[in-house]
Amino acid sequence: MKWLRFFSVVMTMIGLSTVAFADAALQEAGRATRVKSVAFVDVNVYAALFQVMTEADGSFPTKASVMGGGNSMKLTMTALRDLPKEKVADSLKKGLGAQADQIIAKLPEEWKKGGVVSFNYDATSKVTTFSTPSGSVTVAGQAFASAWITMYVNADQKGFGGSLTSKLK
């Protein structure tokens, strides 16, 4: 029984190090904070970290390549306040149209302050995994990856997209 417990712990550690190694291959391309103006007050909504797979020589890819879904990438967003599902769903529908339905189904009823959601695109398999505290969904296709990154890079907040992609060529 002790060996089984030991084996389980070792296998878990190997699994965690593999996950950490996979994320380590992605390099930070930029950070931004989404802000909404309510009346005369600016309210922080979420903090975003954008990571991409660098080129073989270690340089960052072009913005055009990333926007077209040519590179593996990850967008991680941490809520800076509680956000109701309806507000998040409305934003996703505006940016992604009908493609947002699969993602909206996985959103928690309220994205709690400190909660993390992410889009993770693997350019080799051409699959995006959207992860939330209440589960994840996988969406196939390079076009979907291009759509979600375009939605965030072209956000209506001045400077938001530029900050996310600040290290890209």
C-alpha positions in Angstrom: 0.0 0.0 0.0 2.9 2.4 0.8 4.4 1.7 -2.6 1.1 2.5 -4.3 0.9 5.8 -2.5 4.5 6.6 -3.3 4.0 5.7 -6.9 0.9 7.9 -7.1 2.8 10.9 -5.6 5.8 10.4 -8.1 3.5 10.1 -11.1 1.6 13.3 -10.0 4.9 15.1 -9.7 6.0 14.0 -13.1 2.7 15.1 -14.5 2.9 18.5 -12.9 6.5 19.0 -14.1 5.4 18.2 -17.7 2.6 20.7 -17.5 5.0 23.3 -16.1 7.5 22.5 -18.8 4.9 22.9 -21.5 3.9 26.4 -20.2 7.6 27.3 -19.9 7.9 26.9 -23.7 5.6 29.9 -24.1 7.2 33.3 -23.5 5.4 36.5 -22.3 4.4 38.7 -25.3 2.7 41.3 -23.2 0.3 42.1 -20.3 -2.6 44.5 -20.0 -5.5 45.4 -17.6 -9.0 45.6 -19.0 -10.7 48.8 -17.6 -14.3 49.8 -18.0 -15.5 53.3 -17.5 -18.6 53.5 -15.4 -19.9 57.1 -15.1 -16.8 59.0 -14.1 -14.9 56.1 -12.5 -12.6 53.6 -14.2 -13.0 50.1 -12.9 -10.4 47.3 -13.4 -12.1 44.3 -14.9 -9.4 41.7 -15.4 -5.6 41.4 -15.8 -4.4 39.6 -19.0 -1.2 37.8 -19.7 -0.5 36.8 -23.3 2.2 34.2 -24.1 3.4 32.8 -27.4 5.7 30.2 -28.7 8.9 31.9 -29.8 10.8 31.1 -33.1 13.6 28.5 -33.2 16.1 31.3 -32.7 14.3 32.6 -29.6 12.9 35.7 -31.3 9.2 36.6 -31.1 7.0 35.8 -34.1 5.3 38.5 -36.1 1.9 39.9 -35.0 0.5 38.7 -38.3 1.6 35.1 -37.7 0.1 35.1 -34.2 -3.2 36.7 -35.3 -3.5 34.2 -38.1 -3.2 31.2 -35.7 0.3 30.3 -36.9 1.8 30.1 -33.4 0.9 28.3 -30.2 -0.3 30.9 -27.7 -2.1 31.3 -24.4 -4.1 34.2 -23.0 -4.7 34.0 -19.2 -7.1 36.4 -17.6 -7.5 36.9 -13.8 -10.7 38.7 -12.6 -10.0 41.8 -10.7 -13.6 42.0 -9.5 -16.7 39.7 -9.5 -18.1 39.5 -13.0 -21.6 38.1 -13.7 -21.8 35.5 -16.4 -24.2 37.6 -18.5 -21.7 40.4 -18.9 -18.9 38.1 -19.8 -21.2 36.2 -22.2 -22.3 39.4 -23.9 -18.7 40.4 -24.6 -17.8 36.9 -25.9 -20.9 36.9 -28.2 -20.0 40.3 -29.6 -16.4 39.2 -30.4 -17.0 35.6 -31.4 -20.6 35.4 -32.5 -22.0 31.8 -32.5 -18.6 30.4 -31.8 -18.9 31.8 -28.3 -21.8 29.4 -27.3 -19.5 26.4 -26.4 -17.4 28.7 -24.2 -20.3 30.4 -22.5 -21.6 27.0 -21.5 -18.4 26.5 -19.4 -18.5 29.9 -17.7 -19.3 29.9 -14.0 -22.4 31.8 -12.9 -20.1 34.5 -11.6 -16.4 34.9 -12.5 -15.2 35.6 -8.9 -12.4 38.1 -8.2 -9.1 36.2 -8.4 -10.6 33.5 -10.7 -8.6 32.6 -13.8 -9.8 31.7 -17.3 -7.6 31.0 -20.2 -7.5 30.4 -24.0 -4.7 28.0 -24.9 -4.1 27.3 -28.6 -1.8 24.5 -29.8 -0.7 25.4 -33.4 0.4 21.8 -34.1 -3.0 20.2 -33.4 -4.9 23.5 -34.3 -7.0 23.2 -31.1 -8.0 25.8 -28.5 -8.8 24.8 -25.0 -10.8 27.3 -23.0 -10.5 26.7 -19.3 -12.5 28.1 -16.4 -12.9 27.2 -12.7 -16.0 25.3 -13.7 -14.5 23.2 -16.5 -13.0 23.4 -20.0 -14.0 23.0 -23.6 -11.9 22.3 -26.6 -12.6 23.9 -29.9 -10.9 22.8 -33.1 -9.7 25.0 -35.9 -7.1 27.7 -36.6 -9.9 30.1 -37.5 -11.3 30.0 -34.0 -7.8 30.8 -32.5 -7.5 33.7 -34.9 -11.0 34.9 -33.9 -10.4 34.9 -30.1 -6.9 36.6 -30.3 -8.2 39.2 -32.7 -11.1 39.9 -30.4 -8.7 40.8 -27.5 -6.0 42.5 -29.6 -8.6 44.7 -31.2 -10.5 45.5 -27.9 -12.1 48.9 -27.8 -9.9 50.0 -24.9 -7.0 52.2 -26.2 -3.7 50.6 -25.7 -5.0 47.2 -24.5 -4.2 45.2 -27.6 -0.8 46.9 -28.1 0.2 46.1 -24.5 -0.8 42.4 -25.0 1.4 42.1 -28.1 4.1 44.5 -27.2 7.0 42.0 -27.8 5.8 40.7 -31.1 7.5 41.8 -34.3 
